[in-house]
Every structure is written in structure tokens, then in C-alpha cells.
Amino acid sequence: MAAVRILEQNASRLARRHQNHALEMAQRLPGLVAAAREVAASVLHGVHGRRRAGEGETFWQFRPFVAGEAAGRIDWRRSAKDERLYVREREWEAAHTIFLWIDRSPSMWFASNLALQPKIDRAFVLGLAAADLLVRGGERVGLLGLTPALAVRNIVERLAEVLLAQEAAAGYAPEELPAAVNLPRGAQAILIGDFLADSTLISATIESVSARGARGHLVMIADPVEETFPFSGNTEFVDVDSPARLRAGQAETFRQEYIRRLGLHREAIGAAARRRGWTLTVHRTDRPATGALLALRGQLDANAGFGPHAPQGAAR
């Protein structure tokens, strides 16, 4: 068995790195906002929106009258133009409420040379793109515990400004999981992060958010290195969430056990999600963001009761 020992890291250096994150995010956010809009626009072409028949005032379509329906539903003016009877259908206009949370803890700043971008950048792009796509589809989107749900054209900029202001606030320390918030029945939550916290804490978060019947979606962001563990020889691992370091000799001997434990961790999170009717999507940062956004949109539609039912699974 290879040698392993825990080392100490300079705590003041760790604190300074955390303080620099707000400045870094302020510099990078305009580019991330633009990227989020591009991703949302590209996905929008593959999504037909949520138009369907239902309670509303906006005309959607005429369709042939079906025997057994109430005669009061017939549109006689349209029917007079043809030899058939037609029903006027209205478009569904009941907006749904979705709350978004993005993990900004230190581990999210990790990026290997195999990744297209750091986990924090991908989380911002996915979260803001999802907000833009949902608002364009007639939904209301807010930040979990920070803002009410909004349906405004500049939703991406509005949410980005709130997140940036929170980053710059004195004493703000990003947490690995959101604070306990009970969403009402009918609302949905989108939690985006690497979810490397203890699985029991993640399960407790799911229970808290959905205690009153809300549904949710976990989007797990993973760097390819975190999944494949390509290390070998003498390797030193630095914990970005604490002052600890770990030094391992012949790191390759830990690969199989690492992958096994990662699988068990994800299985526990997936089981906790399924118990509450949530979905779990695993997304790697060496893959395009559009795939994860398409999968997330399908899951949101399925949970809201409209659109094609998307299976629960792990979209890579």
C-alpha cells in the first residue's frame, strides 16, 4: 500500500485565496453572462416551448370537435367556414416557479487541463442559461433564499447582479449546500454544484427544500480528473475547503478504491433524490453545456406536468 500522510496548509494563504474569489468573479461575470445567453439561445432552437391547451386567454389553435365534448366549446364562426365543427383552444398560461442555487464554495474553482472551463464557470453558465430559457418559456425564476421569482426579460443580468453583490458583501462565506428553505408545493428547485459534501447532508437539504411538496433537480458538475483519478507516483492533494493536504506515494494504487467510493457517494445522492421525486444529472466540464441544459429542461417540463416526460438519469 502506498504511503499517505496529512500535511498542514497555511491558513492565511487559504483565507486570501477565498477573498480573491469575489474580485475574480466580478471580472469574469460579464463573459459568463454572454456565454449563458449563447447557450440558452442554441438550446431554444431544440425546444418547442411549453405551448399546450389549457386555461388561459391567448388563442392557440383550432382543432376538430370530438363527439362527446360539450357543445358550448364549439367555435361556430370558424365551423361555418367548413363542413366540420371546430373547437377553439387557448394556450396554457399558468407560469411555474423555479428557484435556482449555484454552489460557489472553494472546490468549485477547480479546473484541470482536460476541462473546457472551471466548475464554477460552468455552474454559472448553466444556471443563468436555464433562467433565461425558462423565462422565455413563460416561467418565473428566482435565487433560492435571495430573490423572489421573477419573469423579466433581463433575468440573466438581474440574477448575476444579485450573486455578485452577495460575493462582495462583508463576511460572506460560500457554503457547499444551500441554507434550509422550504419551498411551497408546485415550486421547483435547481441546485447546481459538485456535491462533494457528505451525502447525509445533501439528503437533509433535499428533505428541507421539498418538505412542503416542492420538486427539485440536482446538477452535479464534475471535472474529468475527479472522475478518472489519473494520478500516479508521488502526488500531493490540496484540500481547498480546509487547511489540510494529503501526500500519497504511488497514487495510482488508490484509483480503484477512489472510483468505487465516488460511485457509492453518487448512488447515495441519487437514492435521496429519488425518494422525493427529484432528478440527478451528472455533467462533466469537458462536455458542452448545451447537453446538460437540454436534459435539465426536459426534466423540468416532466416535473411540471407538461412536455415529454424525460427519464431520470445522468446526462453527461
Secondary structure, 3 states (H helix, E strand, C coil): CCCEEEEECCHHHHHHHHHHHHHHHHHHHHHHHHHHHHHHHHHHCCCCCCCCECCCCCEEEEEECCCCCCHHHECHHHHCCCCCCEEEEEECCCCCEEEEEECCCHHHHCCCCCCCCCHHHHHHHHHHHHHHHHHHCCCEEEECCCCCCECCCCHHHHHHHHHHHHHHCCCCCCCCCCCCCCCCCCCEEEEEECCCCCHHHHHHHHHHHCCCCCEEEEEEEECHHHHHCCCCCCEEEECCCCCEEEEECCHHHHHHHHHHHHHHHHHHHHHHHHHCCCEEEEEECCCCHHHHHHHHHHHHHHHHCCCCCCCCCCCC
